[in-house]
Amino acid sequence: MSTGCVRMQANGDSCEPGQRKKLHTQTEAKVMVVLGAQWGDEGKGKVVDMLATNVDVVCRCQGGSNAGHTVVVDGAEYHFHLLPSGIINPRCKSVIGNGVVIHLPGLFEELEENEAQGLVGWKDRLIISDRAHIVFDFHQQVDQLQEMEKGSKSLGTTKKGIGPAYASKAARTGIRISDLVGDYDKFSEKFTTLVTSHQKVFPALKVDINSELERYKGYAERVRPFVKETVHYLYQAVKEGKKVLVEGANAALLDIDFGTYPYVTSSNCSIGGVCTGLGIPPTVIGDIVAVVKAYTTRVGDGPFPTELLDATGDILQKRGAEFGVTTKRKRRCGWLDLALLKFTAMVNGYTSICVTKLDILDTLPKIKVCIGYRLNGKEIDYFPSSSSDLAKVEPIYQEFEGWQTSTEGVRSFNNLPSSAKKYIQTLEEYLDIPVKWVGVGAGRESIIAI
């Protein structure tokens, strides 16, 4: 018997003994990923909106309605929490992946609000994974009860039920979209069991089970037309050479594993969450775009080495309109932290950077950038894993002359003030990653391509 290939293959192609079968290789498109590189609110929505004008599919891979992206197009302002920002592109399919936890009342409310702003054609373009887990109203109540129990040690969550929903998922008691649109009797049984188990832990939790089941019967019918098995859908899209863009929610330092734990979200916001949240292999990932705000902000509690608790911090907060899209809370503001970015670059393997909100720095006479940390008086070459250690680090700063002129109308990198160009180039050289875009305003047109 020959140890080569069989004489006639199943597809009708023949080969001689001793020859290897010529395998059919698929023409795979490389998936582009956009990730927040700091603590969120870097302006990912605007970047995704810009890149989505030239793609076929845009996907959300993790998180829930605790994310908040604002996109301004032709003067209209869109707010997204669960929907991929790229849904504005009228020819682009929008996928909410299996790694996302979905609050259905919030999703339909979001669709209605954005439809009123001018969003059209979404009914033919929205696709929801049947494997995605559901966030129920009682998850949100549990979130609030947990925060109340912690008192002064609360984490500052958005109280959108994200943590409790992911906890249900990890405990294998969670309920998926496929359960809702499948056998309703089984869904009802699972829902009742899930509520009862939470009420044992939180006796103050009040849920009208019958009323909720009736309500979700309606949501089952509303969501059913958009539900699909998305792993195969995305596999085919990539195989056929379609352009796929993934929109990360939250940001690198809110990652459940690599963020400033426990002041983090409950999902993997780093590159690993793209694979697990969509079912795509790492081999199809190409460009990984880091979105970096020209300064640093964070919402909620937790250590923040470069935080400015002075007039400069107030200027950044006011000029940058730094309020959470989801919570409306003021964002804490501080200098750009390159030591932090070097760590998130290690984890995520960024191939390019988009710097946003450079124009917010326009009025400052002096600008500082953190280029390293000292811990207990000694310079360290790593990002501390412990939040208590991070709270103790002393930032090492490099100071720049401010440019003190408006950059909002600039549309070419060469036309930026020399101090602004030096600022961008320092970031690029320190991280050894090219800056390909610079944002100097709110609209899509204000992103400078380098």
KAPE-V959644 format. One line per field, one symbol per residue. ss: DSSP state (2 for helix, 1 for strand, 0 for the rest). psi: psi as a letter, one per 20 degrees, with the letter a starting at -180 (. if undefined). burial: 1 if it has 24 or more other C-alpha atoms within 12 Angstrom, else 0. Layout:
ss=???
psi=???
burial=???
This chain:
ss=000000010000010000000000000000111111000000022222222200001111001000001111100111110000222200001111000111022222222222222000022201111000110022222222222222222000000002222222220000012222200222222222222222222000000022222222222222220011022222222220000111100002220000000000000000222222220002221111111110011100000000100022222222200010000001011101122222222222000111110222200001111111111001110000002222220111111110000000000022200222222222222220001111100012221110
psi=pqjbrqhprhjipqrqqiqqpoqpqqnpqpppppqpickrkikhghgggghiikrhppqpirabjiqoppppplipppppghqphiihoijpqpporhiqppogghghggggghhhijpqjhhiippppiiqqpprhhhhgggghghhhhcijqikrikjjgghghggghikjrprhhggjcohghgggggggggghhhhhnhioppnggghgggihghghhhgiipqoighghgggghjjqppppoqrcrgjjphgiampjmrajrojahhigghiikqqhiipdpopppoqiaqqqqarrqnhjpolahghhgggghilnpphgijqpqqqrqpohgghhghhghilqirqoprkhhhihiphqpqppjrqpplippqkrpphphhghhiqoqpqpqqprhlqpjhjpjphhiqqhhgghgghggghgilppoiqppkahrhijopp.
burial=000000000000000000000000000011111111111111111111111110111111111111111111100011111111111111011111111111111111011001000010011011111111111111111111110000000011111111111111100011111111100000110111011001000000101010001001101100110111111011101100011111111111111111111111111111111111111100011111111111111111111111110001101110011111110001111111111111111011111111111111110100111111110000000111000001101111000101100011010010011011101101110110111111111111111110
